[in-house]
Amino acid sequence: MGSNIEPRVHISRAAVLLLESFPQAEFSRVFETEPVGAPNAPWFLNAAAAITTNLDLRDLKFEVLRPLELELGRRRSSNRNAPRTIDLDIAMCGSLVLTDSAAGLEIPDPQILTVAHIALPLVDLAPRLLHPITGQSLQEIAASLAGGPTVRPLAGVTLGTG
C-alpha cells in the first residue's frame, strides 16, 4: 500500500479497513519513500500487509481492494505517477505465478525485483520467502536494490496487528 496525499491518515485508515476485512492481517513497518517518476511530488509512505483469504485474486482486487481505495478517496488517472490518497496492490501470493491481462494482475508484481519501496515492506513480513520466478529470497532482492531512490523506515508510525 502507498500514499502521498495525507499519507499518515490514509495508510493508517487503509490498515484499519484491511483489518476489518481480514482480522488476521499483519503489517510491515511504514517506509518513507522518495517519489519515482515525479521528482516534485510529495514523498510516499509505503507498507505491506500479509493477509489470508479464500478469495480469488480477481475478486480480492475488484471486490475488496478497489472499493477500499474508493472509500479512501482514490481517483485513478492515466498518469501512473500521479499523487494518490491510497494505492492497494497485490504483490505476491505465495509461490503463485499468474498473468491476467484482462484483470490487470501480474503475480508476483514484476516491480518487486526493481523497486525498493515494494521489496522492503515485503521483507519485513517474509524475508526468507522465495520469489517464485527467480528463486531469490525477498531479503536478497531488497539487498540488490540498495543505492536507488531513498526508502527509509519511518519512526513513530505503526500499523495495527491482527
Secondary structure, 3 states (H helix, E strand, C coil): CEECCCHHHHHHHHHHHHHHHCCCCEECCCEEECCCCCCCCCCEEECCEECCCCCCHHHHHHHHHHHHHHHCCCCCCCCCCCCCCCECCCCCCCCCCEEEHHHCEEECCHHHHCCHHHHHHHHHHCCCCECCCCCCEHHHHHHHCCCCCCEEECCCCCCCCC
